[in-house]
Each structure stands twice: as C-alpha cells, then as structure tokens.
C-alpha cells in the first residue's frame, strides 16, 4: 500500500521569478509616475490600479506554482501549478470586478494599457530569469 | 447590448479553455520529463513557469478586455 508523503513546502530559495515580479511592479510605478508628471494624478491612479490588477494575480501564481519543488513531489508540483493558474484567473476577475464596482478608474484606457504592459513583461521572462545570478 | 455580454463570455471562456489545454500539455510534459530525469526537476519547473507565463499572457489580456466590455462599454 502506498502511503502519501507528507507535504513539505519548498525551500525558501527560489529561482529568479521574483525578478519578474519586481520588473512588473517597476513598470506599474514608472507608468504611474510618468502620468503624474505629464498629465493628471487621476490618470496615474487609474494606471496604478491597472498595474496592481495585473501584478497581484501574478504574485499569487508565482507563490503557488513554487510551493513544491523537486522530483519527489512532482504530483503535488503539477497540482500546485494547476491551482495557481485557476487562482490567477479567478483573482484577476475578482480584482477587476472589485475595482470597477467599488472605485471605477477615471481613465479605463490607461487602466488597461498598464494592465497589458504588466502582462507583456512575461515576454521578457527568458531574458530576466536566464541572466547570471538568477539561479 | 446583449451581444457585448455574449462577446465577453466567449472571450473569458475561450481564454480559460485555451489556457487549460496549454496547461494540460505543459503539465504532462513536465511530469514526463521529471520522471525521466529527476535531477533536472528544479530547472524543468522554472522553465515550465516561464512557458506558463508566456502561455497565459495573451489570454489574461483577453480577460482584461472582456472586463472592459462588461464594465465600461456595456456599463
């Protein structure tokens, strides 16, 4: 009879995925700062909300996906990936709904531009994680 | 106006479906590769994360546009 292994959390050291999240936060803050200086603070707030709506599901995804590491826990690892993905989608939809119901952004255009920019940072991931010192 | 909601529903469900198919393939490959070469488990997991992010970026933008349709265009 096969006994289930105890769930052991991942080691604290994780690959350079935090670099990706930091870049996403940076994109959000830089867009908001540029809009504050160039136009209006309400546009910057819209951009900030859009960036956070894109960033927070990614933070959850990165945390959940790397909850288990190593070949011994491959089934838990896969399950964790799937749950991370479902949670990311649900969290994004909940954040959008919450933002639009509770405090609608003044500029929906900048809200979505910043959201899309944060998502596009993923296209830099091979370069960001592949750099020296990321492992 | 109903067409906007139908369009948003199609976008969200299409994004979920496409991501689900992609993740199924990706997870299967990860299981297979980790079983073949357990010593590469950490590297494979990181590469799977990268691929998952690339796979998911466009559907997430689709979800965002669907939310835009629901709350801004139709709202």
gemmi code that builds the backbone of each chain (N, CA, C; Angstrom):
import gemmi

chains = {
    "A": [
        ("UNK", (0.847, -1.189, 0.000), (0.000, 0.000, 0.000), (0.884, 1.242, 0.000)),
        ("UNK", (0.576, 2.107, -0.893), (1.420, 3.296, -0.995), (0.926, 4.376, -0.041)),
        ("UNK", (1.842, 4.846, 0.778), (1.459, 5.895, 1.719), (1.730, 7.252, 1.095)),
        ("UNK", (0.842, 8.172, 1.398), (1.070, 9.521, 0.857), (2.201, 10.195, 1.626)),
        ("UNK", (3.038, 10.837, 0.892), (4.177, 11.509, 1.510), (3.702, 12.773, 2.224)),
        ("UNK", (4.361, 13.132, 3.288), (3.964, 14.384, 3.938), (4.285, 15.569, 3.036)),
        ("UNK", (3.406, 16.531, 3.060), (3.621, 17.717, 2.225), (4.708, 18.589, 2.831)),
        ("UNK", (5.781, 18.729, 2.107), (6.891, 19.552, 2.589), (6.964, 20.792, 1.714)),
        ("UNK", (6.900, 21.948, 2.309), (6.957, 23.158, 1.493), (8.300, 23.287, 0.806)),
        ("UNK", (8.326, 24.120, -0.196), (9.559, 24.335, -0.945), (10.609, 25.014, -0.084)),
        ("UNK", (11.840, 24.831, -0.497), (12.924, 25.540, 0.167), (12.759, 27.038, -0.083)),
        ("UNK", (13.194, 27.878, 0.849), (12.967, 29.306, 0.671), (13.628, 29.886, -0.579)),
        ("UNK", (14.771, 29.296, -1.001), (15.453, 29.845, -2.167), (14.690, 29.466, -3.431)),
        ("UNK", (14.284, 30.437, -4.161), (13.537, 30.199, -5.385), (14.274, 30.835, -6.546)),
        ("UNK", (14.031, 30.328, -7.757), (14.726, 30.914, -8.905), (14.294, 32.354, -9.120)),
        ("UNK", (14.902, 32.972, -10.147), (14.743, 34.418, -10.300), (13.378, 34.888, -10.699)),
        ("UNK", (12.314, 34.206, -10.221), (10.978, 34.651, -10.599), (10.627, 35.956, -9.917)),
        ("UNK", (11.275, 36.223, -8.757), (10.968, 37.476, -8.083), (11.449, 38.669, -8.899)),
        ("UNK", (12.463, 38.429, -9.708), (12.948, 39.498, -10.584), (11.839, 39.929, -11.562)),
        ("UNK", (11.105, 38.947, -12.037), (9.981, 39.218, -12.944), (8.928, 40.068, -12.234)),
        ("UNK", (8.613, 39.703, -10.990), (7.591, 40.453, -10.260), (8.062, 41.872, -9.962)),
        ("UNK", (9.352, 42.004, -9.667), (9.892, 43.340, -9.400), (9.806, 44.196, -10.664)),
        ("UNK", (10.097, 43.606, -11.823), (10.004, 44.362, -13.078), (8.553, 44.762, -13.346)),
        ("UNK", (7.628, 43.855, -13.052), (6.216, 44.200, -13.239), (5.797, 45.351, -12.325)),
        ("UNK", (6.263, 45.296, -11.076), (5.974, 46.408, -10.152), (6.605, 47.698, -10.662)),
        ("UNK", (7.838, 47.569, -11.185), (8.534, 48.743, -11.728), (7.779, 49.353, -12.905)),
        ("UNK", (7.273, 48.508, -13.792), (6.505, 49.007, -14.947), (5.280, 49.773, -14.458)),
        ("UNK", (4.609, 49.217, -13.453), (3.419, 49.880, -12.902), (3.778, 51.248, -12.326)),
        ("UNK", (4.830, 51.267, -11.499), (5.187, 52.518, -10.827), (5.708, 53.565, -11.813)),
        ("UNK", (6.497, 53.118, -12.791), (7.043, 54.073, -13.766), (5.912, 54.668, -14.612)),
        ("UNK", (4.969, 53.826, -15.033), (3.837, 54.356, -15.812), (3.039, 55.356, -14.982)),
        ("UNK", (2.774, 55.001, -13.722), (2.013, 55.914, -12.862), (2.787, 57.208, -12.625)),
        ("UNK", (4.105, 57.089, -12.423), (4.910, 58.291, -12.173), (4.942, 59.188, -13.412)),
        ("UNK", (5.111, 58.582, -14.582), (5.133, 59.386, -15.819), (3.806, 60.110, -16.018)),
        ("UNK", (2.718, 59.416, -15.743), (1.406, 60.055, -15.915), (1.196, 61.166, -14.887)),
        ("UNK", (1.732, 60.961, -13.673), (1.600, 62.010, -12.656), (2.310, 63.278, -13.106)),
        ("UNK", (3.521, 63.095, -13.641), (4.296, 64.283, -14.035), (3.761, 64.905, -15.316)),
        ("UNK", (3.317, 64.066, -16.245), (2.951, 64.584, -17.566), (1.510, 65.071, -17.630)),
        ("UNK", (0.616, 64.374, -16.962), (-0.803, 64.743, -17.123), (-1.472, 64.995, -15.773)),
        ("UNK", (-2.196, 64.010, -15.317), (-3.081, 64.217, -14.184), (-2.902, 63.058, -13.206)),
        ("UNK", (-3.080, 63.340, -11.921), (-2.891, 62.275, -10.942), (-4.034, 61.242, -11.008)),
        ("UNK", (-5.186, 61.649, -11.527), (-6.267, 60.666, -11.639), (-5.937, 59.610, -12.699)),
        ("UNK", (-5.242, 60.037, -13.753), (-4.803, 59.065, -14.763), (-3.756, 58.132, -14.157)),
        ("UNK", (-2.866, 58.711, -13.332), (-1.834, 57.893, -12.684), (-2.465, 56.862, -11.759)),
        ("UNK", (-3.529, 57.284, -11.065), (-4.218, 56.345, -10.168), (-4.868, 55.215, -10.976)),
        ("UNK", (-5.425, 55.556, -12.118), (-6.006, 54.522, -12.985), (-4.932, 53.535, -13.427)),
        ("UNK", (-3.764, 54.079, -13.826), (-2.665, 53.216, -14.255), (-2.192, 52.326, -13.110)),
        ("UNK", (-2.134, 52.919, -11.914), (-1.702, 52.150, -10.741), (-2.666, 50.993, -10.457)),
        ("UNK", (-3.956, 51.287, -10.568), (-4.945, 50.225, -10.344), (-4.809, 49.116, -11.392)),
        ("UNK", (-4.607, 49.508, -12.633), (-4.448, 48.519, -13.697), (-3.214, 47.656, -13.485)),
        ("UNK", (-2.126, 48.318, -13.070), (-0.889, 47.572, -12.824), (-1.047, 46.590, -11.683)),
        ("UNK", (-1.717, 47.042, -10.619), (-1.903, 46.146, -9.470), (-2.859, 45.003, -9.810)),
        ("UNK", (-3.870, 45.287, -10.647), (-4.781, 44.212, -11.067), (-4.049, 43.159, -11.889)),
        ("UNK", (-2.965, 43.562, -12.555), (-2.168, 42.584, -13.290), (-1.115, 41.920, -12.417)),
        ("UNK", (-0.590, 42.696, -11.454), (0.537, 42.197, -10.658), (0.101, 41.197, -9.580)),
        ("UNK", (-0.968, 41.506, -8.856), (-1.339, 40.663, -7.715), (-1.654, 39.207, -8.122)),
        ("UNK", (-2.406, 38.959, -9.217), (-2.575, 37.554, -9.619), (-1.252, 36.875, -9.969)),
        ("UNK", (-0.308, 37.644, -10.514), (0.989, 37.052, -10.833), (1.785, 36.702, -9.583)),
        ("UNK", (1.656, 37.548, -8.546), (2.320, 37.241, -7.270), (1.761, 35.941, -6.709)),
        ("UNK", (0.434, 35.808, -6.741), (-0.192, 34.572, -6.260), (0.283, 33.380, -7.092)),
        ("UNK", (0.337, 33.567, -8.408), (0.755, 32.481, -9.296), (2.186, 32.032, -8.993)),
        ("UNK", (3.078, 33.013, -8.825), (4.484, 32.672, -8.562), (4.624, 31.971, -7.212)),
        ("UNK", (3.867, 32.434, -6.220), (3.955, 31.803, -4.897), (3.407, 30.377, -4.939)),
        ("UNK", (2.234, 30.206, -5.581), (1.559, 28.905, -5.571), (2.298, 27.889, -6.445)),
        ("UNK", (2.834, 28.372, -7.579), (3.467, 27.444, -8.516), (4.742, 26.838, -7.937)),
        ("UNK", (5.397, 27.569, -7.043), (6.658, 27.070, -6.487), (6.504, 26.632, -5.035)),
        ("UNK", (5.289, 26.235, -4.676), (5.063, 25.762, -3.311), (5.789, 24.439, -3.072)),
        ("UNK", (5.875, 23.619, -4.104), (6.589, 22.341, -4.008), (7.708, 22.334, -5.027)),
        ("UNK", (8.842, 21.776, -4.640), (9.960, 21.700, -5.573), (10.562, 20.315, -5.497)),
        ("UNK", (11.186, 19.932, -6.603), (11.899, 18.668, -6.604), (11.086, 17.525, -7.193)),
        ("UNK", (11.806, 16.532, -7.709), (11.159, 15.435, -8.425), (10.320, 14.555, -7.499)),
        ("UNK", (10.641, 14.534, -6.186), (9.873, 13.695, -5.262), (8.428, 14.151, -5.180)),
        ("UNK", (8.213, 15.426, -5.375), (6.873, 15.985, -5.195), (6.258, 16.382, -6.531)),
        ("UNK", (6.532, 15.592, -7.558), (6.100, 16.054, -8.888), (4.579, 16.130, -9.006)),
        ("UNK", (3.871, 15.223, -8.370), (2.403, 15.292, -8.479), (1.860, 16.524, -7.762)),
        ("UNK", (2.405, 16.772, -6.567), (1.980, 17.984, -5.856), (2.357, 19.230, -6.635)),
        ("UNK", (3.513, 19.147, -7.296), (4.007, 20.283, -8.084), (3.018, 20.604, -9.210)),
        ("UNK", (2.598, 19.563, -9.941), (1.660, 19.764, -11.054), (0.323, 20.280, -10.538)),
        ("UNK", (-0.133, 19.672, -9.434), (-1.414, 20.106, -8.861), (-1.330, 21.567, -8.432)),
        ("UNK", (-0.173, 21.900, -7.876), (0.019, 23.275, -7.429), (0.020, 24.247, -8.618)),
        ("UNK", (0.617, 23.819, -9.729), (0.607, 24.651, -10.950), (-0.820, 24.888, -11.427)),
        ("UNK", (-1.608, 23.824, -11.459), (-2.990, 23.960, -11.933), (-3.785, 24.895, -11.017)),
        ("UNK", (-3.616, 24.690, -9.712), (-4.349, 25.553, -8.774), (-3.875, 26.994, -8.892)),
        ("UNK", (-2.580, 27.164, -9.121), (-2.047, 28.518, -9.292), (-2.699, 29.196, -10.491)),
        ("UNK", (-2.858, 28.430, -11.567), (-3.432, 29.001, -12.779), (-4.897, 29.369, -12.585)),
        ("UNK", (-5.657, 28.472, -11.973), (-7.073, 28.757, -11.725), (-7.203, 29.957, -10.787)),
        ("UNK", (-6.388, 29.963, -9.751), (-6.436, 31.076, -8.796), (-6.067, 32.390, -9.445)),
        ("UNK", (-5.121, 32.352, -10.366), (-4.709, 33.575, -11.052), (-5.869, 34.149, -11.859)),
        ("UNK", (-6.549, 33.285, -12.602), (-7.688, 33.759, -13.405), (-8.790, 34.313, -12.519)),
        ("UNK", (-9.136, 33.551, -11.468), (-10.225, 33.990, -10.596), (-9.873, 35.293, -9.892)),
        ("UNK", (-8.611, 35.374, -9.445), (-8.182, 36.589, -8.745), (-8.235, 37.795, -9.675)),
        ("UNK", (-7.809, 37.596, -10.935), (-7.857, 38.705, -11.898), (-9.300, 39.158, -12.108)),
        ("UNK", (-10.218, 38.208, -12.265), (-11.625, 38.581, -12.485), (-12.193, 39.267, -11.241)),
        ("UNK", (-11.857, 38.750, -10.056), (-12.348, 39.372, -8.825), (-11.802, 40.784, -8.648)),
        ("UNK", (-10.514, 40.955, -8.951), (-9.916, 42.286, -8.805), (-10.556, 43.280, -9.775)),
        ("UNK", (-10.744, 42.838, -11.011), (-11.396, 43.712, -11.996), (-12.785, 44.105, -11.511)),
        ("UNK", (-13.553, 43.099, -11.076), (-14.915, 43.375, -10.625), (-14.898, 44.323, -9.431)),
        ("UNK", (-14.024, 44.039, -8.466), (-13.946, 44.890, -7.285), (-13.581, 46.317, -7.626)),
        ("UNK", (-12.592, 46.476, -8.497), (-12.153, 47.830, -8.856), (-13.268, 48.564, -9.594)),
        ("UNK", (-13.892, 47.897, -10.541), (-14.911, 48.594, -11.329), (-16.181, 48.873, -10.536)),
        ("UNK", (-16.483, 48.032, -9.552), (-17.690, 48.267, -8.761), (-17.424, 49.284, -7.663)),
        ("UNK", (-16.278, 49.146, -6.975), (-16.049, 49.995, -5.800), (-15.415, 51.345, -6.130)),
        ("UNK", (-14.392, 51.322, -6.976), (-13.811, 52.625, -7.348), (-13.392, 52.572, -8.817)),
        ("UNK", (-14.320, 52.882, -9.711), (-14.028, 52.803, -11.150), (-12.906, 53.770, -11.540)),
        ("UNK", (-11.969, 53.328, -12.338), (-10.868, 54.220, -12.737), (-11.365, 55.373, -13.615)),
        ("UNK", (-10.728, 56.534, -13.424), (-11.111, 57.716, -14.215), (-10.811, 57.507, -15.691)),
        ("UNK", (-9.715, 56.805, -15.941), (-9.319, 56.580, -17.326), (-9.201, 55.072, -17.579)),
        ("UNK", (-10.263, 54.440, -18.089), (-10.189, 52.999, -18.356), (-9.097, 52.655, -19.371)),
        ("UNK", (-8.785, 53.597, -20.276), (-7.755, 53.324, -21.287), (-6.406, 53.082, -20.622)),
        ("UNK", (-6.018, 53.990, -19.713), (-4.719, 53.818, -19.052), (-4.728, 52.625, -18.100)),
        ("UNK", (-5.889, 52.367, -17.535), (-6.044, 51.177, -16.687), (-5.663, 49.913, -17.475)),
        ("UNK", (-6.216, 49.795, -18.686), (-5.960, 48.584, -19.469), (-4.594, 48.598, -20.135)),
        ("UNK", (-4.110, 49.796, -20.471), (-2.758, 49.858, -21.049), (-1.733, 49.358, -20.031)),
        ("UNK", (-1.860, 49.809, -18.787), (-0.903, 49.370, -17.758), (-1.077, 47.880, -17.462)),
        ("UNK", (-2.330, 47.431, -17.424), (-2.582, 46.001, -17.214), (-1.909, 45.171, -18.319)),
        ("UNK", (-2.085, 45.614, -19.568), (-1.489, 44.874, -20.688), (0.037, 44.940, -20.638)),
        ("UNK", (0.578, 46.094, -20.239), (2.044, 46.214, -20.140), (2.596, 45.240, -19.105)),
        ("UNK", (1.897, 45.152, -17.962), (2.349, 44.228, -16.903), (2.307, 42.788, -17.416)),
        ("UNK", (1.270, 42.452, -18.187), (1.199, 41.098, -18.733), (2.315, 40.851, -19.755)),
        ("UNK", (2.645, 41.908, -20.511), (3.663, 41.745, -21.556), (5.064, 41.537, -20.980)),
        ("UNK", (5.254, 41.881, -19.708), (6.574, 41.661, -19.091), (6.939, 40.172, -19.131)),
        ("UNK", (5.908, 39.309, -19.165), (6.177, 37.861, -19.233), (7.005, 37.505, -20.464)),
        ("UNK", (6.875, 38.312, -21.521), (7.627, 38.008, -22.743), (9.126, 38.240, -22.547)),
        ("UNK", (9.482, 38.972, -21.463), (10.904, 39.179, -21.162), (11.436, 38.117, -20.217)),
        ("UNK", (10.572, 37.205, -19.774), (10.987, 36.240, -18.749), (12.221, 35.430, -19.131)),
        ("UNK", (12.323, 34.899, -20.352), (13.527, 34.107, -20.659), (14.802, 34.922, -20.460)),
        ("UNK", (14.741, 36.214, -20.760), (15.922, 37.064, -20.579), (16.138, 37.394, -19.105)),
        ("UNK", (15.046, 37.669, -18.390), (15.159, 38.067, -16.983), (15.649, 36.919, -16.111)),
        ("UNK", (15.086, 35.725, -16.325), (15.456, 34.588, -15.481), (16.755, 33.952, -15.952)),
        ("UNK", (17.055, 34.101, -17.225), (18.262, 33.480, -17.744), (19.538, 34.242, -17.440)),
        ("UNK", (19.391, 35.449, -16.857), (20.597, 36.251, -16.580), (21.407, 35.629, -15.451)),
        ("UNK", (22.727, 35.904, -15.427), (23.568, 35.345, -14.366), (23.100, 35.815, -12.991)),
        ("UNK", (23.142, 34.884, -12.041), (22.757, 35.219, -10.682), (21.286, 34.986, -10.406)),
        ("UNK", (20.549, 34.540, -11.428), (19.115, 34.327, -11.207), (18.824, 32.942, -10.645)),
        ("UNK", (19.773, 32.034, -10.659), (19.541, 30.700, -10.114), (20.286, 30.504, -8.808)),
    ],
    "B": [
        ("UNK", (-26.917, 45.373, -26.774), (-26.148, 45.320, -25.515), (-25.862, 43.879, -25.092)),
        ("UNK", (-26.847, 42.993, -25.407), (-26.655, 41.591, -25.030), (-25.459, 40.998, -25.760)),
        ("UNK", (-25.237, 41.505, -26.978), (-24.104, 40.990, -27.757), (-22.772, 41.249, -27.062)),
        ("UNK", (-22.689, 42.380, -26.349), (-21.445, 42.690, -25.624), (-21.197, 41.654, -24.542)),
        ("UNK", (-22.255, 41.310, -23.816), (-22.097, 40.301, -22.757), (-21.743, 38.938, -23.350)),
        ("UNK", (-22.372, 38.624, -24.490), (-22.060, 37.341, -25.129), (-20.598, 37.331, -25.592)),
        ("UNK", (-20.164, 38.469, -26.156), (-18.768, 38.554, -26.600), (-17.809, 38.391, -25.433)),
        ("UNK", (-18.136, 39.059, -24.300), (-17.266, 38.954, -23.120), (-17.236, 37.520, -22.598)),
        ("UNK", (-18.400, 36.874, -22.598), (-18.452, 35.486, -22.122), (-17.619, 34.581, -23.021)),
        ("UNK", (-17.711, 34.815, -24.333), (-16.915, 33.992, -25.261), (-15.429, 34.233, -25.034)),
        ("UNK", (-15.059, 35.498, -24.798), (-13.635, 35.796, -24.582), (-13.115, 35.125, -23.313)),
        ("UNK", (-13.880, 35.227, -22.240), (-13.413, 34.641, -20.970), (-13.364, 33.112, -21.072)),
        ("UNK", (-14.402, 32.539, -21.649), (-14.404, 31.074, -21.730), (-13.333, 30.581, -22.704)),
        ("UNK", (-13.123, 31.329, -23.796), (-12.053, 30.961, -24.733), (-10.689, 31.037, -24.081)),
        ("UNK", (-10.484, 32.092, -23.278), (-9.205, 32.229, -22.571), (-9.000, 31.077, -21.599)),
        ("UNK", (-10.065, 30.736, -20.866), (-9.952, 29.640, -19.890), (-9.697, 28.309, -20.595)),
        ("UNK", (-10.399, 28.104, -21.697), (-10.257, 26.841, -22.440), (-8.851, 26.699, -23.024)),
        ("UNK", (-8.390, 27.774, -23.674), (-7.067, 27.717, -24.300), (-5.972, 27.536, -23.257)),
        ("UNK", (-6.100, 28.261, -22.144), (-5.101, 28.112, -21.088), (-5.156, 26.712, -20.490)),
        ("UNK", (-6.364, 26.188, -20.341), (-6.497, 24.835, -19.800), (-5.835, 23.799, -20.689)),
        ("UNK", (-6.061, 23.921, -22.004), (-5.427, 22.970, -22.936), (-3.911, 23.111, -22.878)),
        ("UNK", (-3.449, 24.349, -22.907), (-1.999, 24.583, -22.863), (-1.378, 24.065, -21.586)),
        ("UNK", (-2.072, 24.296, -20.471), (-1.540, 23.828, -19.189), (-1.562, 22.308, -19.093)),
        ("UNK", (-2.588, 21.717, -19.679), (-2.629, 20.252, -19.681), (-1.424, 19.674, -20.404)),
        ("UNK", (-1.140, 20.223, -21.580), (0.023, 19.746, -22.343), (1.320, 20.005, -21.577)),
        ("UNK", (1.408, 21.226, -21.027), (2.633, 21.625, -20.325), (2.864, 20.767, -19.086)),
        ("UNK", (1.783, 20.536, -18.318), (1.903, 19.732, -17.110), (2.266, 18.287, -17.426)),
        ("UNK", (1.678, 17.770, -18.502), (2.007, 16.402, -18.912), (3.470, 16.267, -19.278)),
        ("UNK", (3.974, 17.248, -20.016), (5.401, 17.221, -20.403), (6.301, 17.349, -19.179)),
        ("UNK", (5.856, 18.189, -18.221), (6.671, 18.351, -17.004), (6.731, 17.048, -16.221)),
        ("UNK", (5.585, 16.383, -16.083), (5.569, 15.091, -15.381), (6.471, 14.085, -16.078)),
        ("UNK", (6.342, 14.024, -17.389), (7.113, 13.077, -18.185), (8.615, 13.351, -18.052)),
        ("UNK", (8.983, 14.608, -18.224), (10.414, 14.958, -18.178), (10.994, 14.753, -16.790)),
        ("UNK", (10.217, 15.105, -15.745), (10.726, 14.934, -14.389), (10.883, 13.458, -14.046)),
        ("UNK", (9.983, 12.626, -14.577), (10.116, 11.189, -14.338), (11.352, 10.624, -15.042)),
        ("UNK", (11.659, 11.174, -16.206), (12.837, 10.687, -16.940), (14.140, 11.159, -16.305)),
        ("UNK", (14.169, 12.433, -15.948), (15.398, 12.997, -15.380), (15.080, 13.771, -14.102)),
        ("UNK", (14.965, 13.041, -12.986), (14.561, 13.708, -11.737), (15.550, 14.785, -11.291)),
        ("UNK", (16.817, 14.632, -11.670), (17.820, 15.610, -11.205), (17.609, 16.984, -11.838)),
        ("UNK", (16.858, 17.028, -12.922), (16.598, 18.304, -13.586), (15.267, 18.921, -13.145)),
        ("UNK", (14.673, 18.361, -12.080), (13.339, 18.792, -11.673), (13.203, 20.281, -11.455)),
        ("UNK", (14.172, 20.871, -10.739), (14.086, 22.308, -10.443), (14.135, 23.152, -11.709)),
        ("UNK", (15.085, 22.797, -12.586), (15.210, 23.565, -13.837), (13.956, 23.436, -14.691)),
        ("UNK", (13.430, 22.207, -14.740), (12.228, 21.985, -15.555), (11.041, 22.760, -14.997)),
        ("UNK", (10.977, 22.838, -13.659), (9.873, 23.581, -13.052), (9.966, 25.067, -13.401)),
        ("UNK", (11.185, 25.600, -13.358), (11.364, 27.009, -13.713), (11.004, 27.249, -15.173)),
        ("UNK", (11.440, 26.339, -16.035), (11.107, 26.509, -17.463), (9.598, 26.378, -17.695)),
        ("UNK", (8.970, 25.477, -16.935), (7.506, 25.370, -17.046), (6.838, 26.656, -16.611)),
        ("UNK", (7.378, 27.267, -15.559), (6.824, 28.550, -15.099), (6.931, 29.600, -16.197)),
        ("UNK", (8.097, 29.643, -16.854), (8.289, 30.617, -17.940), (7.271, 30.368, -19.046)),
        ("UNK", (7.149, 29.107, -19.438), (6.225, 28.785, -20.523), (4.784, 29.065, -20.109)),
        ("UNK", (4.479, 28.799, -18.831), (3.117, 29.073, -18.360), (2.820, 30.567, -18.434)),
        ("UNK", (3.810, 31.371, -18.077), (3.616, 32.822, -18.152), (3.419, 33.289, -19.578)),
        ("UNK", (4.231, 32.760, -20.483), (4.097, 33.135, -21.898), (2.742, 32.677, -22.445)),
        ("UNK", (2.364, 31.474, -22.031), (1.096, 30.899, -22.486), (-0.089, 31.720, -22.008)),
        ("UNK", (0.051, 32.263, -20.807), (-1.090, 32.888, -20.145), (-1.203, 34.387, -20.392)),
        ("UNK", (-0.167, 35.005, -20.927), (-0.165, 36.474, -21.037), (-1.294, 36.975, -21.932)),
        ("UNK", (-1.406, 36.401, -23.110), (-2.429, 36.884, -24.049), (-3.850, 36.566, -23.562)),
        ("UNK", (-4.136, 35.329, -23.063), (-5.471, 35.100, -22.500), (-5.821, 36.050, -21.358)),
        ("UNK", (-4.814, 36.421, -20.533), (-5.107, 37.356, -19.444), (-5.488, 38.728, -19.995)),
        ("UNK", (-4.822, 39.140, -21.069), (-5.197, 40.406, -21.702), (-6.619, 40.282, -22.261)),
        ("UNK", (-6.941, 39.097, -22.785), (-8.305, 38.844, -23.265), (-9.322, 38.963, -22.142)),
        ("UNK", (-8.977, 38.420, -20.975), (-9.875, 38.548, -19.817), (-10.031, 40.022, -19.458)),
        ("UNK", (-8.923, 40.762, -19.521), (-8.985, 42.199, -19.232), (-9.900, 42.933, -20.203)),
        ("UNK", (-9.785, 42.615, -21.483), (-10.640, 43.281, -22.481), (-12.105, 42.883, -22.267)),
        ("UNK", (-12.334, 41.620, -21.879), (-13.705, 41.190, -21.596), (-14.291, 41.985, -20.430)),
        ("UNK", (-13.460, 42.201, -19.404), (-13.921, 43.004, -18.264), (-14.199, 44.446, -18.695)),
        ("UNK", (-13.368, 44.935, -19.597), (-13.577, 46.286, -20.146), (-14.934, 46.344, -20.852)),
        ("UNK", (-15.237, 45.314, -21.636), (-16.519, 45.281, -22.346), (-17.683, 45.263, -21.358)),
        ("UNK", (-17.539, 44.459, -20.308), (-18.652, 44.320, -19.364), (-18.876, 45.607, -18.573)),
        ("UNK", (-17.776, 46.155, -18.034), (-17.952, 47.246, -17.073), (-17.913, 48.633, -17.701)),
        ("UNK", (-17.206, 48.794, -18.803), (-17.078, 50.131, -19.393), (-17.995, 50.289, -20.598)),
        ("UNK", (-17.909, 49.357, -21.552), (-18.706, 49.504, -22.777), (-20.188, 49.271, -22.479)),
        ("UNK", (-20.479, 48.149, -21.783), (-21.883, 47.847, -21.502), (-22.380, 48.580, -20.260)),
        ("UNK", (-21.464, 48.859, -19.326), (-21.890, 49.507, -18.077), (-22.153, 50.967, -18.317)),
    ],
}
model = gemmi.Model(1)
for chain_id, residues in chains.items():
    chain = gemmi.Chain(chain_id)
    for i, (resn, *xyz) in enumerate(residues, 1):
        res = gemmi.Residue()
        res.name, res.seqid = resn, gemmi.SeqId(i, " ")
        for name, pos in zip(("N", "CA", "C"), xyz):
            atom = gemmi.Atom()
            atom.name, atom.element = name, gemmi.Element(name[0])
            atom.pos, atom.b_iso = gemmi.Position(*pos), 0.0
            res.add_atom(atom)
        chain.add_residue(res)
    model.add_chain(chain)
structure = gemmi.Structure()
structure.add_model(model)
structure.setup_entities()
